[in-house]
């Protein structure tokens, strides 16, 4: 990518109503642009990060044997009436067509996926089934805030599993939990599996995956010795209490942001649609269902909240929009030719590069590089040419002069 011709640049202007780091930095760095409260355009750099996060999620869903599909975002009213959600889900966007028919914009997909999957299920031998999609969701939030972390339109991975009994659901829940924890670990995040109310989805206890951040929307209590964690809203506990699970640790309270969840839906949706299968005793049975959400665009916001400093974003290398931010200082033919050679060599090695080849000052280029937050900044100048080297600076480390061969060797030995 050449910065001068790329759509979307850094800006010094940010709306005064943006109070979170992710909203401020992603806008100033040219990753997103706010259309209205809770809805953002993802510019080329932002879309690359979003797709990189989605690809990691896909890889982990493939590991556990889930099949990807894509379902409609526009749903007929009747599907939501059948489950009672048309009247009971207050965040549901409702639309009326010119013919007078009513529709909902999908805020989840239970109403659509249940008839779809069960049309392929005859007996217990057809189960279990695990399908997921990565798509846009819509929720009529009364107060959309915190940048990408609480939107009216957002990108989400939602998976649905169908089982012949509770034991098989419990088995798959553990598999999915571990897959989610691997996703967060690969992104450099530590997530706590938090017990919470099932809310509008189910009366059963659900599990949320929480990342500690001051920009979060929930308060949790967690043990300093074991994995126990619970949402404060349903807890008959408080900070300083002994852990009720391990009895050794002490509970601490922290602000956190939800980045994923799991709901045990029981047999509700099979019953609502009257869709059953023949079980091992040759009787009709409704499937046990699970719903597993993971916020892709929300994760992008959470990552910026966790990884930034006073100069800008610090992207984890695995999801950065490029691995190298190439900067030429000076615009002599010699400097430009050398920078172009480096750009070409890196691209030929499969190393993604953003080359800032603009005719502007060194100060502006270096400040923009810090703001954008790509893992390695590589500077080419008349001084580095004299040395026969380039200046390489990891985003959070000191610069060093090395040869281009050494740079390529270093990047190839630590693939993103």
C-alpha positions in Angstrom: 0.0 0.0 0.0 1.2 3.5 -0.9 0.0 6.0 1.6 -0.3 8.9 -0.8 -2.9 7.2 -2.9 -4.7 5.2 -0.2 -8.2 6.3 0.7 -8.4 7.5 4.3 -5.7 9.5 6.0 -4.8 10.6 9.5 -6.7 13.6 10.8 -6.2 16.0 13.7 -10.0 16.5 14.2 -12.2 14.3 16.3 -15.8 14.9 17.4 -16.0 16.3 20.9 -18.5 13.7 21.9 -16.0 10.9 21.5 -14.8 10.0 25.0 -13.1 6.6 24.6 -9.6 5.9 23.4 -10.8 3.6 20.7 -13.2 6.1 19.1 -10.6 8.9 19.3 -7.6 7.0 18.0 -9.3 4.9 15.3 -10.8 8.1 13.9 -7.6 10.2 14.0 -5.5 7.3 12.6 -7.8 6.9 9.6 -9.3 3.5 10.4 -12.9 4.4 10.8 -15.3 7.3 10.3 -18.4 7.8 12.3 -21.6 8.1 10.3 -23.9 8.5 13.3 -24.1 7.3 16.9 -23.4 3.5 16.8 -22.6 3.2 13.1 -19.1 3.5 11.5 -17.6 3.3 8.1 -14.5 1.1 8.1 -11.8 2.7 5.9 -9.2 0.5 4.1 -6.8 0.2 7.1 -9.7 -0.5 9.5 -11.2 -3.1 7.2 -7.9 -4.9 7.1 -7.8 -5.1 10.9 -11.4 -6.2 11.0 -10.8 -9.0 8.4 -7.7 -10.1 10.2 -9.7 -10.6 13.5 -12.4 -12.4 11.6 -9.8 -14.7 10.0 -8.4 -15.7 13.4 -12.0 -16.5 14.6 -12.6 -18.6 11.4 -9.4 -20.6 12.0 -10.5 -21.5 15.5 -14.0 -22.3 14.4 -12.5 -24.7 11.8 -10.5 -26.4 14.5 -13.7 -27.4 16.4 -15.5 -28.5 13.3 -18.0 -25.7 12.8 -19.4 -25.0 9.4 -19.6 -21.4 8.1 -22.7 -20.1 6.4 -24.4 -16.7 5.8 -28.0 -16.0 6.7 -30.2 -13.1 5.8 -30.2 -10.0 7.9 -33.8 -9.2 7.0 -36.2 -11.5 8.8 -40.0 -12.0 8.4 -42.0 -10.9 11.4 -43.7 -14.3 11.8 -40.4 -16.0 12.7 -40.0 -13.6 15.7 -43.7 -13.8 16.7 -43.3 -17.6 16.9 -40.7 -17.3 19.6 -42.3 -14.4 21.5 -39.3 -12.1 20.7 -41.3 -9.7 18.5 -42.8 -8.2 21.6 -40.2 -9.1 24.2 -36.9 -8.0 22.7 -36.7 -4.3 23.1 -33.6 -3.7 21.0 -35.2 -5.2 17.9 -35.3 -3.0 14.8 -38.7 -3.3 13.1 -39.5 -2.3 9.5 -42.6 -2.1 7.4 -42.5 -2.6 3.6 -44.5 -0.7 1.0 -46.9 -3.7 0.9 -47.6 -3.5 4.6 -45.5 -6.6 5.5 -43.4 -6.3 8.7 -39.8 -7.4 9.1 -37.0 -7.4 11.7 -33.3 -6.6 11.2 -31.4 -9.5 12.7 -29.9 -8.9 16.2 -29.4 -12.6 16.5 -30.3 -15.6 14.3 -32.1 -18.2 16.4 -35.4 -17.5 14.6 -33.7 -18.2 11.2 -31.2 -20.9 12.0 -33.6 -23.2 13.8 -35.9 -23.9 10.8 -32.9 -23.9 8.5 -30.9 -26.6 10.4 -33.9 -28.7 11.5 -35.0 -29.0 7.9 -31.9 -31.2 7.5 -32.3 -33.2 10.7 -34.4 -36.4 10.8 -32.9 -38.5 13.5 -30.3 -38.4 16.3 -27.8 -39.7 13.7 -27.9 -36.2 12.1 -26.7 -34.5 15.2 -24.8 -32.7 16.5 -24.6 -29.8 14.0 -22.6 -26.6 14.6 -23.0 -23.7 12.1 -21.7 -20.2 12.4 -21.7 -17.0 10.4 -19.8 -13.7 10.5 -22.2 -10.9 9.7 -23.6 -7.6 10.6 -26.1 -7.3 13.5 -28.5 -4.5 14.4 -29.7 -3.5 17.9 -31.8 -0.5 18.7 -29.6 0.7 21.6 -31.0 3.7 23.5 -27.5 5.0 24.2 -24.9 3.9 21.8 -21.5 4.9 23.1 -17.8 3.9 23.6 -16.9 3.9 19.9 -16.9 0.4 18.4 -17.7 -1.2 21.8 -21.4 -0.4 21.9 -23.0 0.0 18.5 -26.3 -0.1 16.8 -24.6 -1.9 13.8 -21.7 -4.3 14.5 -19.9 -7.3 13.1 -20.3 -10.5 15.0 -19.5 -14.2 14.8 -22.6 -16.1 16.0 -22.6 -19.9 16.1 -25.5 -22.2 16.8 -25.2 -25.8 17.9 -27.9 -28.6 17.9 -27.6 -31.6 20.2 -29.5 -34.7 21.0 -29.1 -34.2 24.8 -27.7 -32.0 27.5 -24.6 -34.0 27.9 -23.6 -33.5 24.3 -24.2 -29.7 24.6 -22.1 -29.6 27.8 -19.3 -31.4 25.9 -19.4 -29.0 23.0 -19.6 -26.0 25.4 -16.2 -26.9 26.8 -14.7 -27.2 23.4 -16.1 -23.8 22.3 -14.9 -22.2 25.5 -11.4 -23.3 24.9 -11.6 -22.1 21.3 -12.7 -18.7 22.4 -9.9 -18.5 24.9 -7.4 -19.3 22.2 -8.8 -16.5 20.0 -8.4 -14.0 22.8 -4.9 -15.3 23.7 -3.8 -14.9 20.0 -5.0 -11.3 20.1 -3.0 -10.6 23.2 -6.0 -10.4 25.5 -6.8 -12.2 28.8 -10.5 -13.0 29.0 -12.3 -14.2 32.1 -15.2 -16.6 31.7 -17.9 -14.8 33.7 -21.2 -16.2 35.0 -24.2 -14.0 34.1 -27.9 -13.9 33.6 -29.3 -15.4 30.4 -31.3 -12.2 29.9 -33.8 -12.1 27.1 -32.4 -15.3 25.5 -32.9 -17.9 28.2 -33.7 -18.2 31.9 -30.6 -20.3 32.4 -27.2 -19.0 33.5 -25.1 -17.8 30.6 -21.4 -17.3 30.3 -19.7 -14.1 29.1 -16.1 -13.6 28.1 -14.9 -10.4 29.8 -11.7 -8.4 29.1 -10.7 -6.0 31.9 -10.8 -2.4 30.6 -11.8 0.9 32.1 -13.9 1.6 29.0 -16.1 -1.5 29.7 -19.8 -1.5 30.4 -19.9 -4.2 33.2 -18.6 -4.7 36.7 -17.3 -8.2 37.5 -15.9 -9.9 40.6 -13.0 -12.3 40.0 -10.8 -14.5 42.1 -7.1 -13.8 42.4 -6.3 -17.5 42.8 -8.6 -19.4 40.4 -10.8 -18.9 37.4 -14.0 -18.0 39.3 -15.6 -14.9 37.9 -19.2 -13.5 38.1 -21.1 -10.4 36.9 -21.8 -8.1 39.8 -25.5 -7.7 38.7 -26.3 -11.3 39.8 -23.8 -11.8 42.6 -24.6 -12.0 46.3 -20.9 -11.2 46.8 -18.7 -8.2 47.1 -15.0 -7.2 46.7 -12.9 -8.6 49.5 -15.0 -11.7 50.0 -13.4 -15.2 50.0 -13.7 -17.0 46.7 -16.8 -19.3 46.9 -15.1 -21.8 44.5 -11.5 -22.3 45.6 -12.0 -20.9 49.2 -8.4 -19.6 49.0 -8.5 -16.5 46.9 -10.0 -13.1 47.5 -12.5 -11.5 45.1 -11.6 -8.2 43.4 -13.9 -5.9 41.4 -13.1 -4.5 38.0 -14.6 -2.9 35.0 -14.8 -5.1 32.0 -16.0 -5.3 28.4 -17.9 -8.3 27.1 -16.2 -9.8 24.0 -18.1 -13.0 23.7 -20.9 -15.1 25.2 -22.5 -18.5 25.4 -26.2 -19.3 26.0 -27.7 -22.6 26.8 -31.0 -22.3 24.9 -32.4 -25.6 26.0 -35.3 -26.9 23.9 -37.0 -23.5 23.5 -36.6 -22.9 19.8 -37.3 -26.4 18.7 -40.6 -26.3 20.7 -41.5 -22.8 19.4 -41.3 -24.0 15.8 -42.5 -27.5 16.5 -39.4 -29.0 15.0 -38.2 -32.3 16.4 -36.1 -35.4 15.6 -36.4 -39.1 16.3 -34.2 -40.0 19.3 -32.5 -43.3 20.2 -35.7 -44.7 21.8 -37.6 -44.0 18.6 -39.5 -41.1 20.1 -39.8 -37.5 19.0 -37.5 -35.1 20.8 -36.7 -31.4 20.5 -33.0 -30.6 20.1 -30.9 -28.9 22.8 -29.5 -25.7 21.3 -26.6 -23.5 22.1 -25.8 -20.0 21.0 -22.2 -18.6 20.9 -21.5 -15.0 20.1 -18.2 -13.2 19.6 -17.9 -9.6 18.7 -15.5 -8.9 15.9 -15.9 -5.1 15.6 -16.2 -4.9 19.4 -12.9 -6.8 19.8 -11.2 -4.2 17.5 -12.3 -1.4 19.9 -11.3 -3.4 23.0 -7.8 -4.1 21.6 -7.2 -0.3 21.0 -8.4 0.4 24.6 -5.8 -2.2 25.8 -3.0 -1.4 23.5 -2.2 2.3 23.0 -0.1 5.0 24.5 0.0 8.8 24.3 1.3 8.7 20.7 -1.2 6.3 19.2 -2.3 2.7 18.7 -0.1 -0.3 19.3 -1.5 -3.1 17.1 -0.7 -6.7 18.0 1.3 -7.9 15.0 -1.2 -10.7 14.2 -4.0 -8.3 13.3 -2.1 -5.1 12.3 -3.1 -3.6 8.9 0.5 -4.1 7.8 3.7 -5.4 9.4 6.0 -2.6 8.2 5.5 1.1 8.0 8.1 2.3 5.5 9.0 6.0 5.7 11.4 7.8 3.4 12.9 11.0 4.9 13.8 13.3 2.1 12.8 13.0 -1.6 16.0 12.8 -3.5 16.0 10.4 -6.4 18.5 8.2 -4.5 16.4 8.0 -1.3 13.2 7.4 -3.3 14.8 4.7 -5.5 16.2 2.9 -2.4 12.8 3.1 -0.6 11.2 1.7 -3.7 13.7 -1.2 -3.8 13.0 -2.0 -0.1 9.2 -1.8 -0.7 9.5 -4.2 -3.7 11.7 -6.7 -1.8 9.4 -6.8 1.2 6.3 -7.3 -0.9 8.1 -10.1 -2.8 8.7 -11.8 0.5 5.0 -11.7 1.4 5.6 -9.0 4.0 2.8 -6.5 4.1 4.0 -2.8 3.9 2.4 0.6 4.1 4.8 3.0 2.4 4.5 6.7 3.3 6.1 8.2 0.3 4.4 11.7 0.6 6.3 14.9 0.1 5.9 16.2 3.6 8.0 16.7 6.7 9.8 14.0 8.6 7.9 15.1 11.8 4.5 14.6 10.2 5.4 11.2 8.8 6.9 9.9 12.1 4.0 11.1 14.2 1.5 9.5 11.8 3.4 6.2 12.0 3.1 6.2 15.8 -0.6 7.1 15.6 -1.4 4.3 13.1 0.6 1.8 15.2 2.0 -0.7 12.7 4.5 -3.0 14.5 7.7 -2.0 12.7 8.7 1.4 11.4 11.5 1.4 8.7 13.1 4.7 7.9 15.2 5.3 4.7 17.2 8.5 4.6 20.4 9.9 3.2 22.0 9.0 6.5 20.9 5.4 6.4 22.1 5.2 2.8 25.6 6.2 3.8 25.6 3.4 6.4 24.2 0.9 3.8 21.4 0.1 6.3 17.9 1.1 7.3 16.6 2.4 10.7 14.2 -0.2 12.2 12.0 0.8 15.2 9.5 -1.6 16.7 6.5 0.4 17.8 7.3 0.2 21.5 11.1 -0.2 21.4 14.2 1.7 20.5 15.5 2.2 16.8 18.4 0.3 15.4 20.4 0.4 12.2 20.4 -3.0 10.3 20.7 -4.2 6.8 17.6 -4.9 4.7 18.6 -8.6 4.6 18.7 -8.6 8.4 15.3 -7.0 8.5 13.8 -9.6 6.2 15.4 -12.4 8.2 14.0 -11.0 11.4 10.4 -10.6 10.0 10.5 -14.1 8.4 11.7 -15.7 11.7 8.7 -14.2 13.6 5.7 -14.5 11.2 2.6 -12.7 12.2 
